[in-house]
Every structure is written in C-alpha cells, then in structure tokens.
Amino acid sequence: MPRTRVAPSESICADAATAPAYVANAKGSINLRIESSTRQLIDDAAAVLGKTRTEFMVESARRQAVDVLLDQRLYTLDPERYDAFIQALDNPPAPGSKLKALLRRTPAWQK
C-alpha cells in the first residue's frame, strides 16, 4: 500500500470551505517514480501542447479526478430510460400497509 507523507507544517482539512486561506492556497509536491518510457511519453505529449511536464500532469490528473468523482454523482440515461425514470417519480406507487403502519406510529422523540 502506498504511503503518504505529510509535512508537519501541512494541515489536512476535510472541508476546503472551512480551511484557512493559507491552507487552501498552499502548494505542495508529489513525487512519483515512473518508468523512463512513461516519462518520455508524458514529456512528448506535454511538448506537443506547449506545456511543462508538471502542467501537463496536474491538468491530466485534475481532469481524471473530476471525471471519477462525477461518475459517482452524475447519472446519464438514454431518452427512453429517462422518460421511465420521470414517470416513476411523477407516479409513485401507492403506500403499502407497512408504510401506512409506520406513519401511524408515534415517533420515539414524542413519547
């Protein structure tokens, strides 16, 4: 399993919105060990785009990270499935006996 090193001066915040400005704007480094052929491939691609290796790698990694996160939150449907989904939302099934019984119960916080 890869190990992550965090400098003592760095703080880790789960929520960037609550992080102090100096942490949100701080820059760090990432050290990678890669095969020379992979490094050359990255250098060649960066050169074609007129970018440095760092610019190319950061932009590529950022784009991939966004895609991965969106894949976990964004769902796309073809038109037929979208219509079925909207139909199900607009016309939910009638409540069953168990749901009706649950809704008749007095909540624990009101007892």
PAMI-305852 format. One record per residue (C-alpha): residue number from 1; residue in three letters; chain; x, y, z. Coordinates in nm, 4 decimals, padded with zeros to 6 digits. Each point is the difference from the previous one (the first is absolute). Layout:
[node NUM; ala; A; [X; Y; Z]]
...
***
This chain:
[node 1; met; A; [00.0000; 00.0000; 00.0000]]
[node 2; pro; A; [00.1414; 00.3440; -00.0916]]
[node 3; arg; A; [00.0939; 00.2248; 00.2862]]
[node 4; thr; A; [-00.0831; 00.3682; 00.0078]]
[node 5; arg; A; [00.2359; 00.2399; 00.1691]]
[node 6; val; A; [-00.1363; 00.3166; 00.1529]]
[node 7; ala; A; [00.2371; 00.2690; 00.1129]]
[node 8; pro; A; [-00.0557; 00.1129; 00.3599]]
[node 9; ser; A; [-00.0799; 00.3499; -00.1255]]
[node 10; glu; A; [-00.2824; -00.1275; -00.2227]]
[node 11; ser; A; [-00.3458; -00.0389; 00.1412]]
[node 12; ile; A; [-00.2630; -00.2248; -00.1495]]
[node 13; cys; A; [-00.3552; 00.1362; -00.0151]]
[node 14; ala; A; [-00.2998; -00.2066; -00.1055]]
[node 15; asp; A; [-00.1897; 00.3088; -00.1107]]
[node 16; ala; A; [00.1880; 00.2488; -00.2150]]
[node 17; ala; A; [-00.2678; 00.2632; 00.0648]]
[node 18; thr; A; [00.0926; 00.0090; 00.3708]]
[node 19; ala; A; [00.3754; -00.0199; -00.0576]]
[node 20; pro; A; [00.2042; 00.3133; 00.0622]]
[node 21; ala; A; [00.0964; 00.1867; -00.3170]]
[node 22; tyr; A; [00.3675; -00.0805; 00.0418]]
[node 23; val; A; [-00.0774; -00.3740; -00.0036]]
[node 24; ala; A; [-00.2300; 00.0242; -00.3011]]
[node 25; asn; A; [00.2642; 00.1930; -00.1955]]
[node 26; ala; A; [00.2998; -00.1997; 00.1219]]
[node 27; lys; A; [00.1939; -00.1993; -00.2564]]
[node 28; gly; A; [00.1534; -00.3362; 00.0636]]
[node 29; ser; A; [00.1915; -00.2522; -00.1999]]
[node 30; ile; A; [-00.0683; -00.3512; -00.1189]]
[node 31; asn; A; [00.2949; -00.2238; -00.0757]]
[node 32; leu; A; [-00.0537; -00.2851; -00.2427]]
[node 33; arg; A; [00.2176; -00.2874; -00.1081]]
[node 34; ile; A; [-00.0816; -00.0932; -00.3577]]
[node 35; glu; A; [00.1650; -00.1951; -00.2773]]
[node 36; ser; A; [00.2152; 00.2066; -00.2332]]
[node 37; ser; A; [-00.2188; -00.0926; -00.2991]]
[node 38; thr; A; [-00.3070; 00.1339; 00.1803]]
[node 39; arg; A; [00.1842; 00.3177; 00.0938]]
[node 40; gln; A; [00.1059; 00.0481; -00.3623]]
[node 41; leu; A; [-00.3572; -00.0542; -00.1175]]
[node 42; ile; A; [-00.1229; 00.2656; 00.2441]]
[node 43; asp; A; [00.2773; 00.2390; -00.1041]]
[node 44; asp; A; [-00.0831; -00.0491; -00.3689]]
[node 45; ala; A; [-00.3716; 00.0604; 00.0571]]
[node 46; ala; A; [00.0722; 00.3083; 00.2118]]
[node 47; ala; A; [00.2296; 00.1382; -00.2683]]
[node 48; val; A; [-00.2668; -00.0436; -00.2671]]
[node 49; leu; A; [-00.2324; 00.2128; 00.2118]]
[node 50; gly; A; [00.2703; 00.2538; 00.0872]]
[node 51; lys; A; [-00.0187; -00.0849; 00.3694]]
[node 52; thr; A; [00.2486; -00.1020; 00.2614]]
[node 53; arg; A; [-00.0058; -00.3527; 00.1361]]
[node 54; thr; A; [-00.1448; 00.1315; 00.3264]]
[node 55; glu; A; [-00.2753; 00.1993; -00.1730]]
[node 56; phe; A; [-00.0908; -00.2982; -00.2150]]
[node 57; met; A; [-00.0062; -00.2464; 00.2897]]
[node 58; val; A; [-00.1960; 00.2273; 00.2332]]
[node 59; glu; A; [-00.2603; 00.0827; -00.2657]]
[node 60; ser; A; [-00.0312; -00.3658; -00.1007]]
[node 61; ala; A; [-00.0296; -00.1214; 00.3590]]
[node 62; arg; A; [-00.2499; 00.2729; 00.0867]]
[node 63; arg; A; [-00.2158; -00.0821; -00.3035]]
[node 64; gln; A; [00.0061; -00.3714; 00.0865]]
[node 65; ala; A; [-00.0844; 00.0717; 00.3650]]
[node 66; val; A; [-00.3019; 00.2090; -00.1019]]
[node 67; asp; A; [-00.1164; -00.2772; -00.2355]]
[node 68; val; A; [00.0315; -00.2635; 00.2718]]
[node 69; leu; A; [-00.1955; 00.2106; 00.2487]]
[node 70; leu; A; [-00.2685; 00.0892; -00.2528]]
[node 71; asp; A; [-00.0395; -00.3680; -00.0870]]
[node 72; gln; A; [-00.0999; -00.0514; 00.3614]]
[node 73; arg; A; [-00.2532; 00.2847; 00.0027]]
[node 74; leu; A; [-00.1268; 00.0571; -00.3518]]
[node 75; tyr; A; [-00.2227; -00.2506; -00.1710]]
[node 76; thr; A; [-00.0857; 00.0190; -00.3660]]
[node 77; leu; A; [-00.2907; -00.1808; -00.1595]]
[node 78; asp; A; [-00.1064; -00.0535; -00.3560]]
[node 79; pro; A; [-00.3313; 00.1740; -00.0890]]
[node 80; glu; A; [-00.2115; -00.3143; 00.0530]]
[node 81; arg; A; [00.1392; -00.0713; 00.3474]]
[node 82; tyr; A; [-00.0182; 00.3683; 00.0917]]
[node 83; asp; A; [-00.3714; 00.0040; -00.0859]]
[node 84; ala; A; [-00.0556; -00.3143; 00.2109]]
[node 85; phe; A; [00.1908; 00.1589; 00.2889]]
[node 86; ile; A; [-00.2051; 00.3203; -00.0156]]
[node 87; gln; A; [-00.3195; -00.2060; -00.0254]]
[node 88; ala; A; [00.0965; -00.1911; 00.3162]]
[node 89; leu; A; [00.0709; 00.3264; 00.1844]]
[node 90; asp; A; [-00.3253; 00.1587; -00.1133]]
[node 91; asn; A; [-00.2107; -00.3083; 00.0765]]
[node 92; pro; A; [00.1348; -00.1734; 00.3095]]
[node 93; pro; A; [-00.1667; -00.3234; 00.1084]]
[node 94; ala; A; [-00.2747; 00.0229; 00.2596]]
[node 95; pro; A; [00.1232; -00.0383; 00.3577]]
[node 96; gly; A; [-00.0052; -00.3608; 00.1177]]
[node 97; ser; A; [-00.1340; -00.1240; 00.3321]]
[node 98; lys; A; [00.3425; 00.0085; 00.1670]]
[node 99; leu; A; [00.0589; 00.3625; -00.0968]]
[node 100; lys; A; [-00.3469; 00.0978; 00.1207]]
[node 101; ala; A; [00.0634; -00.1736; 00.3340]]
[node 102; leu; A; [00.3344; 00.1733; 00.0358]]
[node 103; leu; A; [-00.1557; 00.3414; -00.0636]]
[node 104; arg; A; [-00.2660; -00.0635; 00.2662]]
[node 105; arg; A; [00.2611; -00.0705; 00.2677]]
[node 106; thr; A; [00.0943; 00.2681; 00.2491]]
[node 107; pro; A; [00.3640; 00.0979; -00.0540]]
[node 108; ala; A; [00.2404; -00.0961; 00.2828]]
[node 109; trp; A; [00.0847; 00.3647; 00.0652]]
[node 110; gln; A; [-00.3681; 00.0797; 00.0689]]
[node 111; lys; A; [-00.0526; -00.2800; 00.2569]]
***
